[in-house]
Amino acid sequence: MPSRSADRTDTAAWHAAGPEVELWLDYDPAAREVPGFALGRRTLAGPARAEVTDLHRAGVRCLRLTEPVRLCADATAASARALMLLREATGQGLAVLWQAVCTDGCAAQRRFHHLYPPEQLTGAPQDVLTDWRATYFPCKCVFRRGPGFVEVRDRRFGTLELFTIDEPGHLAQLAALAEGVEPGLLPDAVHRDFTEAGLVAEQAGRTWFLPMRVRRWPFPSLTV
């Protein structure tokens, strides 16, 4: 069993692994060359949702992850946190420039195909990236809150899958799952149900929620 000091070290490493990004005030590549539109580099060490909310309010519309992001189960904390940032940035409607790495075939399973597509995917066949780009649309896997429940709408695998989360124990874990929970701290029933539904990823000793929160409802909404 890991010691308490080891647990604290792992937690500290997780929180210290915030991704470095380059920021711009516009989506358009030509506009990003205009003086004053580039905001330089920044390390986003805080919670992904709060960081993206602050960036959007500050006028940021495009960001670039400066390091390649590994998609596989053996991803580092830096890659896992970069993917959570991607989830939030995609949900906010930001353009994200990034490079993905996959060596275990997981990219072909479409688990991350609701995220803004990468510019490059190393280690996987080209048709996986082509499929990701061709099938991507906003709000492909999202959740929204109702009174006493959360509804997940998931189209990553082609057809619409609906999940209604209304058990109090499951609802109580969603806020923590947004930023990653140590598997041992997640109730067994919650871990089992979300894993079987394909709604969580497990990387770097954390379990985190894949669906993005609805921030803007796309038009036409029925496509979601």
GIWOJO-V543836 format. One record per residue. N is the residue number from 1. PSI is psi as a letter, one per 20 degrees, with the letter a starting at -180 (none if undefined). D_FIRST is the distance of its C-alpha to the first C-alpha in Angstrom with 2 decimals. Layout:
n: (N:N)
psi: (PSI:PSI)
d_first: (D_FIRST:D_FIRST)
This chain:
n: (1:2:3:4:5:6:7:8:9:10:11:12:13:14:15:16:17:18:19:20:21:22:23:24:25:26:27:28:29:30:31:32:33:34:35:36:37:38:39:40:41:42:43:44:45:46:47:48:49:50:51:52:53:54:55:56:57:58:59:60:61:62:63:64:65:66:67:68:69:70:71:72:73:74:75:76:77:78:79:80:81:82:83:84:85:86:87:88:89:90:91:92:93:94:95:96:97:98:99:100:101:102:103:104:105:106:107:108:109:110:111:112:113:114:115:116:117:118:119:120:121:122:123:124:125:126:127:128:129:130:131:132:133:134:135:136:137:138:139:140:141:142:143:144:145:146:147:148:149:150:151:152:153:154:155:156:157:158:159:160:161:162:163:164:165:166:167:168:169:170:171:172:173:174:175:176:177:178:179:180:181:182:183:184:185:186:187:188:189:190:191:192:193:194:195:196:197:198:199:200:201:202:203:204:205:206:207:208:209:210:211:212:213:214:215:216:217:218:219:220:221:222:223:224)
psi: (p:q:r:h:h:g:g:h:g:g:g:g:h:g:h:i:k:p:q:p:q:p:q:q:j:q:h:p:h:g:h:i:i:p:p:i:i:p:j:a:q:q:p:n:i:a:p:g:g:g:g:h:g:g:g:g:h:i:j:p:i:p:q:p:p:i:q:q:p:p:i:r:h:k:q:r:h:g:g:g:h:h:h:h:g:g:g:h:g:g:h:i:j:q:p:p:p:r:p:q:p:p:j:j:j:h:h:i:i:j:h:j:i:i:q:p:q:r:h:q:o:p:i:q:q:h:i:g:h:g:g:g:g:h:i:p:q:q:k:h:o:r:q:q:p:a:o:j:r:p:p:p:o:o:k:h:j:g:q:p:p:p:p:o:o:i:p:h:h:g:h:i:i:g:g:h:h:h:j:p:p:p:h:i:i:p:q:g:h:g:g:g:g:h:g:h:i:k:i:q:q:o:q:k:j:q:p:q:p:g:q:q:p:p:h:p:p:r:p:q:h:i:i:none)
d_first: (0.00:3.85:6.45:9.35:11.60:9.90:10.12:13.66:14.48:13.71:15.77:18.44:18.72:19.17:21.88:23.48:23.95:27.03:29.58:32.85:35.96:39.70:41.80:45.31:47.57:48.93:47.98:50.97:50.55:54.07:53.50:50.34:52.66:54.75:54.35:52.24:50.29:47.40:44.96:43.03:39.32:36.60:32.80:31.64:28.54:28.87:28.16:29.91:32.21:33.45:33.97:36.04:38.01:38.96:39.95:42.14:43.82:44.56:46.36:43.91:44.62:43.06:40.00:38.73:35.15:35.55:32.73:32.28:29.75:27.53:27.41:24.98:21.43:20.33:22.16:21.14:20.70:24.36:25.53:23.68:25.16:28.50:28.54:28.01:30.84:32.90:32.40:33.76:36.51:37.66:37.83:39.87:42.26:41.59:42.27:39.33:39.89:36.87:35.87:33.29:31.52:30.42:29.83:28.24:31.06:29.38:32.31:34.68:32.86:34.22:30.98:31.93:35.70:36.17:35.43:38.33:38.93:38.07:40.90:39.33:36.75:35.73:34.46:35.90:39.45:41.97:42.70:39.23:40.07:43.60:42.38:40.03:42.98:45.52:43.62:42.14:43.52:42.44:40.34:39.31:36.08:36.26:35.50:37.73:37.43:39.82:40.17:37.07:35.92:34.93:36.68:35.34:38.04:36.83:39.28:37.06:37.96:41.69:42.27:41.40:38.37:38.15:35.11:35.51:32.46:33.51:30.71:29.77:26.01:26.38:28.79:26.58:23.94:26.50:26.80:23.10:23.05:25.98:23.88:20.53:17.72:13.99:13.82:11.38:14.09:16.88:18.33:18.30:22.10:22.47:20.18:22.04:25.48:25.27:23.82:26.57:29.15:28.13:27.82:24.46:23.04:19.44:19.15:17.07:14.06:16.62:18.88:22.41:25.78:28.41:31.67:33.59:35.31:39.08:40.80:44.12:45.46:47.09:50.61:51.35:48.45:48.95:47.63:44.17)
